[in-house]
Amino acid sequence: MSGEYAMLERALEVSNAMLAAAREGDWDKLPRMEVERAPLLRAAHPRDMRTRELLQQLLACNEEMLSLAARARAEIANALVKHGHAHQALRTYVDLAR
């Protein structure tokens, strides 16, 4: 890592690790990783093309993580709806069996 870009480069490494965890559905790891990443992003950075490139890569990681999170939320919501229907059907069956 080069000195003046070290924090952004480390933030990108952490973001890539977060993205890998999200792709695997290991959502519990992300908050711990964000604790490391957030201060790296808040630090002062040079205002030049290299910083812009790193920030664009970070943004791409974030966008993919958001997309994966939205997909995971939709899958969970769908599973909850299916579970609710199954529970309701079981309750109806039990009521009819009395």
N, CA, C and O atoms as CSV, one atom per row, in Angstrom:
chain,resi,resn,atom,element,x,y,z
A,1,MET,N,N,0.837,-1.177,0.000
A,1,MET,CA,C,0.000,0.000,0.000
A,1,MET,C,C,0.886,1.247,0.000
A,1,MET,O,O,1.863,1.341,0.743
A,2,SER,N,N,0.526,2.167,-0.828
A,2,SER,CA,C,1.283,3.413,-0.857
A,2,SER,C,C,0.800,4.321,0.276
A,2,SER,O,O,-0.387,4.334,0.602
A,3,GLY,N,N,1.722,5.078,0.874
A,3,GLY,CA,C,1.484,5.867,2.073
A,3,GLY,C,C,0.252,6.748,2.065
A,3,GLY,O,O,-0.615,6.601,2.927
A,4,GLU,N,N,0.153,7.660,1.113
A,4,GLU,CA,C,-0.953,8.617,1.146
A,4,GLU,C,C,-2.304,7.995,0.812
A,4,GLU,O,O,-3.349,8.586,1.087
A,5,TYR,N,N,-2.282,6.817,0.226
A,5,TYR,CA,C,-3.537,6.143,-0.123
A,5,TYR,C,C,-3.794,4.909,0.750
A,5,TYR,O,O,-4.749,4.167,0.519
A,6,ALA,N,N,-2.945,4.697,1.742
A,6,ALA,CA,C,-3.015,3.483,2.559
A,6,ALA,C,C,-4.389,3.281,3.190
A,6,ALA,O,O,-4.903,2.162,3.208
A,7,MET,N,N,-4.980,4.342,3.704
A,7,MET,CA,C,-6.280,4.181,4.374
A,7,MET,C,C,-7.372,3.803,3.391
A,7,MET,O,O,-8.193,2.934,3.683
A,8,LEU,N,N,-7.394,4.439,2.241
A,8,LEU,CA,C,-8.414,4.094,1.245
A,8,LEU,C,C,-8.179,2.697,0.684
A,8,LEU,O,O,-9.131,1.957,0.437
A,9,GLU,N,N,-6.927,2.339,0.485
A,9,GLU,CA,C,-6.626,0.998,-0.020
A,9,GLU,C,C,-7.039,-0.060,0.990
A,9,GLU,O,O,-7.566,-1.108,0.617
A,10,ARG,N,N,-6.798,0.214,2.285
A,10,ARG,CA,C,-7.237,-0.719,3.323
A,10,ARG,C,C,-8.767,-0.771,3.374
A,10,ARG,O,O,-9.348,-1.845,3.532
A,11,ALA,N,N,-9.408,0.371,3.243
A,11,ALA,CA,C,-10.874,0.395,3.221
A,11,ALA,C,C,-11.405,-0.444,2.062
A,11,ALA,O,O,-12.419,-1.129,2.203
A,12,LEU,N,N,-10.732,-0.393,0.930
A,12,LEU,CA,C,-11.152,-1.199,-0.217
A,12,LEU,C,C,-10.944,-2.684,0.058
A,12,LEU,O,O,-11.779,-3.507,-0.320
A,13,GLU,N,N,-9.839,-3.033,0.712
A,13,GLU,CA,C,-9.612,-4.438,1.083
A,13,GLU,C,C,-10.725,-4.934,2.003
A,13,GLU,O,O,-11.263,-6.025,1.814
A,14,VAL,N,N,-11.062,-4.121,2.998
A,14,VAL,CA,C,-12.128,-4.501,3.928
A,14,VAL,C,C,-13.458,-4.597,3.182
A,14,VAL,O,O,-14.243,-5.514,3.427
A,15,SER,N,N,-13.711,-3.662,2.281
A,15,SER,CA,C,-14.950,-3.685,1.493
A,15,SER,C,C,-15.036,-4.946,0.645
A,15,SER,O,O,-16.106,-5.543,0.525
A,16,ASN,N,N,-13.928,-5.349,0.061
A,16,ASN,CA,C,-13.921,-6.580,-0.732
A,16,ASN,C,C,-14.170,-7.805,0.144
A,16,ASN,O,O,-14.837,-8.749,-0.280
A,17,ALA,N,N,-13.636,-7.793,1.361
A,17,ALA,CA,C,-13.906,-8.889,2.299
A,17,ALA,C,C,-15.381,-8.887,2.708
A,17,ALA,O,O,-16.000,-9.943,2.842
A,18,MET,N,N,-15.929,-7.696,2.903
A,18,MET,CA,C,-17.353,-7.587,3.231
A,18,MET,C,C,-18.208,-8.116,2.087
A,18,MET,O,O,-19.195,-8.819,2.310
A,19,LEU,N,N,-17.828,-7.777,0.882
A,19,LEU,CA,C,-18.568,-8.236,-0.287
A,19,LEU,C,C,-18.502,-9.759,-0.409
A,19,LEU,O,O,-19.501,-10.407,-0.719
A,20,ALA,N,N,-17.328,-10.320,-0.165
A,20,ALA,CA,C,-17.195,-11.784,-0.209
A,20,ALA,C,C,-18.098,-12.434,0.839
A,20,ALA,O,O,-18.749,-13.440,0.559
A,21,ALA,N,N,-18.138,-11.864,2.036
A,21,ALA,CA,C,-19.009,-12.399,3.088
A,21,ALA,C,C,-20.477,-12.280,2.678
A,21,ALA,O,O,-21.263,-13.200,2.901
A,22,ALA,N,N,-20.841,-11.157,2.086
A,22,ALA,CA,C,-22.229,-10.962,1.638
A,22,ALA,C,C,-22.594,-11.967,0.555
A,22,ALA,O,O,-23.697,-12.513,0.554
A,23,ARG,N,N,-21.676,-12.208,-0.357
A,23,ARG,CA,C,-21.944,-13.180,-1.424
A,23,ARG,C,C,-22.177,-14.569,-0.854
A,23,ARG,O,O,-22.946,-15.351,-1.414
A,24,GLU,N,N,-21.506,-14.887,0.275
A,24,GLU,CA,C,-21.664,-16.190,0.923
A,24,GLU,C,C,-22.846,-16.212,1.889
A,24,GLU,O,O,-23.165,-17.251,2.467
A,25,GLY,N,N,-23.495,-15.054,2.059
A,25,GLY,CA,C,-24.627,-14.977,2.973
A,25,GLY,C,C,-24.206,-14.918,4.429
A,25,GLY,O,O,-25.019,-15.173,5.318
A,26,ASP,N,N,-22.950,-14.586,4.688
A,26,ASP,CA,C,-22.433,-14.508,6.053
A,26,ASP,C,C,-22.592,-13.082,6.567
A,26,ASP,O,O,-21.607,-12.375,6.777
A,27,TRP,N,N,-23.829,-12.670,6.766
A,27,TRP,CA,C,-24.163,-11.292,7.099
A,27,TRP,C,C,-23.683,-10.871,8.476
A,27,TRP,O,O,-23.485,-9.680,8.717
A,28,ASP,N,N,-23.488,-11.822,9.391
A,28,ASP,CA,C,-23.044,-11.488,10.741
A,28,ASP,C,C,-21.651,-10.871,10.774
A,28,ASP,O,O,-21.326,-10.141,11.711
A,29,LYS,N,N,-20.833,-11.147,9.784
A,29,LYS,CA,C,-19.468,-10.608,9.749
A,29,LYS,C,C,-19.432,-9.128,9.373
A,29,LYS,O,O,-18.510,-8.416,9.771
A,30,LEU,N,N,-20.407,-8.662,8.625
A,30,LEU,CA,C,-20.343,-7.310,8.075
A,30,LEU,C,C,-20.282,-6.200,9.123
A,30,LEU,O,O,-19.484,-5.279,8.953
A,31,PRO,N,N,-21.070,-6.231,10.184
A,31,PRO,CA,C,-20.978,-5.136,11.158
A,31,PRO,C,C,-19.583,-5.005,11.788
A,31,PRO,O,O,-19.101,-3.892,12.001
A,32,ARG,N,N,-18.942,-6.130,12.082
A,32,ARG,CA,C,-17.588,-6.075,12.655
A,32,ARG,C,C,-16.607,-5.474,11.661
A,32,ARG,O,O,-15.729,-4.701,12.044
A,33,MET,N,N,-16.748,-5.820,10.403
A,33,MET,CA,C,-15.866,-5.273,9.379
A,33,MET,C,C,-16.112,-3.780,9.177
A,33,MET,O,O,-15.177,-3.016,8.939
A,34,GLU,N,N,-17.369,-3.374,9.273
A,34,GLU,CA,C,-17.707,-1.957,9.104
A,34,GLU,C,C,-17.071,-1.107,10.199
A,34,GLU,O,O,-16.727,0.051,9.964
A,35,VAL,N,N,-16.913,-1.677,11.398
A,35,VAL,CA,C,-16.252,-0.961,12.491
A,35,VAL,C,C,-14.828,-0.586,12.088
A,35,VAL,O,O,-14.353,0.497,12.430
A,36,GLU,N,N,-14.154,-1.461,11.374
A,36,GLU,CA,C,-12.804,-1.146,10.895
A,36,GLU,C,C,-12.845,-0.175,9.715
A,36,GLU,O,O,-12.037,0.750,9.636
A,37,ARG,N,N,-13.775,-0.388,8.815
A,37,ARG,CA,C,-13.803,0.373,7.567
A,37,ARG,C,C,-14.232,1.832,7.741
A,37,ARG,O,O,-13.664,2.720,7.104
A,38,ALA,N,N,-15.204,2.082,8.577
A,38,ALA,CA,C,-15.779,3.430,8.699
A,38,ALA,C,C,-14.739,4.516,8.993
A,38,ALA,O,O,-14.725,5.535,8.302
A,39,PRO,N,N,-13.867,4.334,9.994
A,39,PRO,CA,C,-12.891,5.403,10.247
A,39,PRO,C,C,-11.900,5.591,9.101
A,39,PRO,O,O,-11.392,6.693,8.892
A,40,LEU,N,N,-11.628,4.534,8.371
A,40,LEU,CA,C,-10.729,4.642,7.220
A,40,LEU,C,C,-11.345,5.536,6.150
A,40,LEU,O,O,-10.646,6.308,5.493
A,41,LEU,N,N,-12.640,5.425,5.984
A,41,LEU,CA,C,-13.327,6.231,4.982
A,41,LEU,C,C,-13.483,7.684,5.425
A,41,LEU,O,O,-13.488,8.593,4.595
A,42,ARG,N,N,-13.611,7.901,6.727
A,42,ARG,CA,C,-13.814,9.263,7.237
A,42,ARG,C,C,-12.530,10.087,7.293
A,42,ARG,O,O,-12.585,11.307,7.442
A,43,ALA,N,N,-11.398,9.442,7.176
A,43,ALA,CA,C,-10.108,10.148,7.255
A,43,ALA,C,C,-9.946,11.089,6.060
A,43,ALA,O,O,-10.632,10.954,5.046
A,44,ALA,N,N,-9.037,12.029,6.202
A,44,ALA,CA,C,-8.735,12.947,5.091
A,44,ALA,C,C,-7.954,12.183,4.012
A,44,ALA,O,O,-7.077,11.372,4.310
A,45,HIS,N,N,-8.297,12.464,2.768
A,45,HIS,CA,C,-7.644,11.796,1.636
A,45,HIS,C,C,-7.247,12.842,0.603
A,45,HIS,O,O,-7.868,13.901,0.509
A,46,PRO,N,N,-6.205,12.537,-0.172
A,46,PRO,CA,C,-5.826,13.467,-1.246
A,46,PRO,C,C,-6.989,13.637,-2.219
A,46,PRO,O,O,-7.796,12.725,-2.398
A,47,ARG,N,N,-7.069,14.771,-2.824
A,47,ARG,CA,C,-8.124,15.041,-3.820
A,47,ARG,C,C,-7.483,14.946,-5.197
A,47,ARG,O,O,-7.083,15.942,-5.799
A,48,ASP,N,N,-7.401,13.697,-5.670
A,48,ASP,CA,C,-6.780,13.487,-6.975
A,48,ASP,C,C,-7.417,12.281,-7.650
A,48,ASP,O,O,-8.355,11.682,-7.124
A,49,MET,N,N,-6.902,11.938,-8.805
A,49,MET,CA,C,-7.492,10.859,-9.610
A,49,MET,C,C,-7.372,9.497,-8.933
A,49,MET,O,O,-8.287,8.681,-9.044
A,50,ARG,N,N,-6.269,9.228,-8.236
A,50,ARG,CA,C,-6.117,7.928,-7.567
A,50,ARG,C,C,-7.192,7.772,-6.487
A,50,ARG,O,O,-7.800,6.709,-6.363
A,51,THR,N,N,-7.421,8.816,-5.721
A,51,THR,CA,C,-8.474,8.775,-4.705
A,51,THR,C,C,-9.827,8.553,-5.363
A,51,THR,O,O,-10.643,7.771,-4.875
A,52,ARG,N,N,-10.059,9.235,-6.461
A,52,ARG,CA,C,-11.328,9.072,-7.182
A,52,ARG,C,C,-11.509,7.627,-7.641
A,52,ARG,O,O,-12.601,7.073,-7.522
A,53,GLU,N,N,-10.446,7.014,-8.165
A,53,GLU,CA,C,-10.515,5.616,-8.610
A,53,GLU,C,C,-10.842,4.687,-7.444
A,53,GLU,O,O,-11.686,3.800,-7.568
A,54,LEU,N,N,-10.171,4.895,-6.313
A,54,LEU,CA,C,-10.420,4.056,-5.144
A,54,LEU,C,C,-11.851,4.227,-4.648
A,54,LEU,O,O,-12.516,3.251,-4.299
A,55,LEU,N,N,-12.323,5.479,-4.619
A,55,LEU,CA,C,-13.695,5.728,-4.183
A,55,LEU,C,C,-14.718,5.107,-5.130
A,55,LEU,O,O,-15.761,4.631,-4.682
A,56,GLN,N,N,-14.439,5.105,-6.414
A,56,GLN,CA,C,-15.347,4.465,-7.371
A,56,GLN,C,C,-15.396,2.956,-7.137
A,56,GLN,O,O,-16.463,2.350,-7.236
A,57,GLN,N,N,-14.257,2.350,-6.830
A,57,GLN,CA,C,-14.232,0.919,-6.527
A,57,GLN,C,C,-14.998,0.625,-5.239
A,57,GLN,O,O,-15.736,-0.357,-5.153
A,58,LEU,N,N,-14.812,1.487,-4.240
A,58,LEU,CA,C,-15.560,1.338,-2.988
A,58,LEU,C,C,-17.060,1.454,-3.228
A,58,LEU,O,O,-17.846,0.677,-2.686
A,59,LEU,N,N,-17.445,2.413,-4.031
A,59,LEU,CA,C,-18.859,2.605,-4.355
A,59,LEU,C,C,-19.427,1.371,-5.055
A,59,LEU,O,O,-20.548,0.955,-4.763
A,60,ALA,N,N,-18.670,0.789,-5.966
A,60,ALA,CA,C,-19.130,-0.418,-6.665
A,60,ALA,C,C,-19.337,-1.562,-5.675
A,60,ALA,O,O,-20.319,-2.297,-5.775
A,61,CYS,N,N,-18.418,-1.717,-4.720
A,61,CYS,CA,C,-18.577,-2.744,-3.678
A,61,CYS,C,C,-19.853,-2.499,-2.882
A,61,CYS,O,O,-20.644,-3.414,-2.651
A,62,ASN,N,N,-20.037,-1.248,-2.468
A,62,ASN,CA,C,-21.224,-0.903,-1.683
A,62,ASN,C,C,-22.507,-1.186,-2.449
A,62,ASN,O,O,-23.463,-1.725,-1.891
A,63,GLU,N,N,-22.529,-0.823,-3.726
A,63,GLU,CA,C,-23.734,-1.045,-4.527
A,63,GLU,C,C,-24.048,-2.531,-4.647
A,63,GLU,O,O,-25.209,-2.930,-4.562
A,64,GLU,N,N,-23.016,-3.354,-4.846
A,64,GLU,CA,C,-23.267,-4.792,-4.935
A,64,GLU,C,C,-23.723,-5.346,-3.589
A,64,GLU,O,O,-24.613,-6.196,-3.542
A,65,MET,N,N,-23.120,-4.873,-2.485
A,65,MET,CA,C,-23.556,-5.332,-1.163
A,65,MET,C,C,-25.017,-4.955,-0.909
A,65,MET,O,O,-25.781,-5.756,-0.370
A,66,LEU,N,N,-25.403,-3.744,-1.295
A,66,LEU,CA,C,-26.797,-3.327,-1.134
A,66,LEU,C,C,-27.737,-4.196,-1.964
A,66,LEU,O,O,-28.826,-4.548,-1.511
A,67,SER,N,N,-27.319,-4.537,-3.162
A,67,SER,CA,C,-28.126,-5.395,-4.022
A,67,SER,C,C,-28.272,-6.789,-3.403
A,67,SER,O,O,-29.364,-7.357,-3.390
A,68,LEU,N,N,-27.172,-7.327,-2.896
A,68,LEU,CA,C,-27.224,-8.644,-2.252
A,68,LEU,C,C,-28.094,-8.607,-0.998
A,68,LEU,O,O,-28.837,-9.550,-0.725
A,69,ALA,N,N,-28.000,-7.522,-0.242
A,69,ALA,CA,C,-28.825,-7.392,0.966
A,69,ALA,C,C,-30.303,-7.321,0.609
A,69,ALA,O,O,-31.136,-7.933,1.278
A,70,ALA,N,N,-30.628,-6.578,-0.438
A,70,ALA,CA,C,-32.027,-6.479,-0.869
A,70,ALA,C,C,-32.549,-7.846,-1.295
A,70,ALA,O,O,-33.679,-8.215,-0.975
A,71,ARG,N,N,-31.729,-8.585,-2.009
A,71,ARG,CA,C,-32.129,-9.928,-2.449
A,71,ARG,C,C,-32.332,-10.848,-1.239
A,71,ARG,O,O,-33.297,-11.610,-1.189
A,72,ALA,N,N,-31.422,-10.772,-0.270
A,72,ALA,CA,C,-31.543,-11.605,0.925
A,72,ALA,C,C,-32.793,-11.246,1.727
A,72,ALA,O,O,-33.493,-12.127,2.225
A,73,ARG,N,N,-33.068,-9.943,1.847
A,73,ARG,CA,C,-34.288,-9.511,2.555
A,73,ARG,C,C,-35.534,-10.040,1.856
A,73,ARG,O,O,-36.475,-10.485,2.514
A,74,ALA,N,N,-35.545,-9.993,0.538
A,74,ALA,CA,C,-36.702,-10.488,-0.216
A,74,ALA,C,C,-36.874,-11.993,-0.014
A,74,ALA,O,O,-37.995,-12.482,0.124
A,75,GLU,N,N,-35.769,-12.718,0.005
A,75,GLU,CA,C,-35.845,-14.170,0.220
A,75,GLU,C,C,-36.381,-14.484,1.614
A,75,GLU,O,O,-37.187,-15.399,1.785
A,76,ILE,N,N,-35.932,-13.726,2.605
A,76,ILE,CA,C,-36.411,-13.938,3.976
A,76,ILE,C,C,-37.895,-13.609,4.078
A,76,ILE,O,O,-38.664,-14.348,4.692
A,77,ALA,N,N,-38.286,-12.501,3.473
A,77,ALA,CA,C,-39.707,-12.127,3.495
A,77,ALA,C,C,-40.556,-13.202,2.832
A,77,ALA,O,O,-41.625,-13.544,3.339
A,78,ASN,N,N,-40.102,-13.734,1.717
A,78,ASN,CA,C,-40.824,-14.790,1.016
A,78,ASN,C,C,-40.915,-16.046,1.882
A,78,ASN,O,O,-41.964,-16.687,1.943
A,79,ALA,N,N,-39.824,-16.392,2.545
A,79,ALA,CA,C,-39.831,-17.571,3.414
A,79,ALA,C,C,-40.791,-17.374,4.578
A,79,ALA,O,O,-41.477,-18.314,4.979
A,80,LEU,N,N,-40.849,-16.161,5.126
A,80,LEU,CA,C,-41.775,-15.893,6.228
A,80,LEU,C,C,-43.229,-16.005,5.783
A,80,LEU,O,O,-44.073,-16.512,6.521
A,81,VAL,N,N,-43.514,-15.531,4.579
A,81,VAL,CA,C,-44.876,-15.650,4.044
A,81,VAL,C,C,-45.234,-17.122,3.873
A,81,VAL,O,O,-46.326,-17.549,4.247
A,82,LYS,N,N,-44.316,-17.890,3.311
A,82,LYS,CA,C,-44.581,-19.330,3.126
A,82,LYS,C,C,-44.780,-20.012,4.470
A,82,LYS,O,O,-45.659,-20.861,4.614
A,83,HIS,N,N,-43.964,-19.644,5.458
A,83,HIS,CA,C,-44.099,-20.228,6.786
A,83,HIS,C,C,-45.460,-19.873,7.382
A,83,HIS,O,O,-46.108,-20.711,8.008
A,84,GLY,N,N,-45.883,-18.633,7.184
A,84,GLY,CA,C,-47.189,-18.205,7.697
A,84,GLY,C,C,-48.318,-18.992,7.083
A,84,GLY,O,O,-49.265,-19.367,7.773
A,85,HIS,N,N,-48.227,-19.247,5.779
A,85,HIS,CA,C,-49.269,-20.037,5.102
A,85,HIS,C,C,-49.260,-21.473,5.612
A,85,HIS,O,O,-50.320,-22.061,5.828
A,86,ALA,N,N,-48.085,-22.034,5.804
A,86,ALA,CA,C,-47.992,-23.410,6.293
A,86,ALA,C,C,-48.542,-23.500,7.710
A,86,ALA,O,O,-49.250,-24.448,8.050
A,87,HIS,N,N,-48.213,-22.510,8.532
A,87,HIS,CA,C,-48.718,-22.500,9.904
A,87,HIS,C,C,-50.245,-22.381,9.926
A,87,HIS,O,O,-50.918,-23.054,10.706
A,88,GLN,N,N,-50.773,-21.526,9.069
A,88,GLN,CA,C,-52.225,-21.341,8.999
A,88,GLN,C,C,-52.889,-22.637,8.516
A,88,GLN,O,O,-53.938,-23.017,9.037
A,89,ALA,N,N,-52.308,-23.308,7.547
A,89,ALA,CA,C,-52.873,-24.562,7.047
A,89,ALA,C,C,-52.845,-25.630,8.139
A,89,ALA,O,O,-53.804,-26.388,8.290
A,90,LEU,N,N,-51.768,-25.692,8.888
A,90,LEU,CA,C,-51.673,-26.667,9.972
A,90,LEU,C,C,-52.719,-26.379,11.050
A,90,LEU,O,O,-53.369,-27.293,11.557
A,91,ARG,N,N,-52.871,-25.108,11.392
A,91,ARG,CA,C,-53.866,-24.726,12.391
A,91,ARG,C,C,-55.271,-25.107,11.920
A,91,ARG,O,O,-56.072,-25.600,12.713
A,92,THR,N,N,-55.578,-24.886,10.644
A,92,THR,CA,C,-56.885,-25.238,10.099
A,92,THR,C,C,-57.083,-26.749,10.146
A,92,THR,O,O,-58.167,-27.226,10.482
A,93,TYR,N,N,-56.048,-27.495,9.813
A,93,TYR,CA,C,-56.122,-28.956,9.840
A,93,TYR,C,C,-56.408,-29.444,11.258
A,93,TYR,O,O,-57.259,-30.310,11.462
A,94,VAL,N,N,-55.689,-28.881,12.243
A,94,VAL,CA,C,-55.875,-29.269,13.637
A,94,VAL,C,C,-57.293,-28.932,14.103
A,94,VAL,O,O,-57.932,-29.722,14.799
A,95,ASP,N,N,-57.774,-27.752,13.712
A,95,ASP,CA,C,-59.134,-27.347,14.092
A,95,ASP,C,C,-60.174,-28.293,13.491
A,95,ASP,O,O,-61.158,-28.633,14.149
A,96,LEU,N,N,-59.958,-28.717,12.249
A,96,LEU,CA,C,-60.904,-29.626,11.593
A,96,LEU,C,C,-60.848,-31.023,12.178
A,96,LEU,O,O,-61.846,-31.743,12.158
A,97,ALA,N,N,-59.693,-31.419,12.701
A,97,ALA,CA,C,-59.517,-32.762,13.241
A,97,ALA,C,C,-60.159,-32.933,14.602
A,97,ALA,O,O,-60.285,-34.059,15.083
A,98,ARG,N,N,-60.564,-31.852,15.230
A,98,ARG,CA,C,-61.169,-31.948,16.576
A,98,ARG,C,C,-62.517,-32.511,16.540
A,98,ARG,O,O,-63.154,-32.655,17.584
